[in-house]
Amino acid sequence: MKTKQNIPWELIKIIAYSFTFAFIIKLFIFSPFIVEGASMQPTLHNEDHLFVNKVALHISDVERGDVIIIKKENNPKYYVKRVVGLTGDKVEIKDGILNVNGVPIKEDYLDKGLKAEYKKYLQYDRVTVPKNSYFVMGDNRLNSKDSRNGLDYIQNSEIVGKVQIIYYPFKRLKFIE
């Protein structure tokens, strides 16, 4: 039988277990992030709140098209980018069109209104993605620090997780594919 003296102790234990459980989930499974900037528009907007799946890196490979969170060593900032090139891929941009291994990539996630500007301004000479590396770019190609201009190739150890869902603002609630 529980007495009134046991109730506060039981409540403290429940709260302690809840915080421990939440901490473990955040540390190993899902983490919240907030987008800063416009480099991933129209897919992600400034101030979008995201859940990032950390476990996904251990149960599946990073694939072309995945939206990932990156943490570079010796840099306090986190970046959110899209994987466009895998190890060994030959990546180039000709007249605004991303080509991987000589094949134009259909990128429905890009802003349709900017495609004419991309055609005019986006060019990037062919590179081969090194072993155990990824080539990433923002969806807002004219306003993105990525593998083309400062982030360099991304190593597995620099990937925090895969973006799974926008959970706030509620009107933008959606799963990221």
Helices and strands as residue ranges (DSSP letters): H 6-28, E 30-34, E 49-53, H 56-59, E 67-71, E 78-85, E 90-94, E 97-100, E 103-104, G 112-114, H 115-121, E 124-128, E 133-137, G 141-143, E 154-155, G 156-158, E 159-168, G 170-172, E 174-175
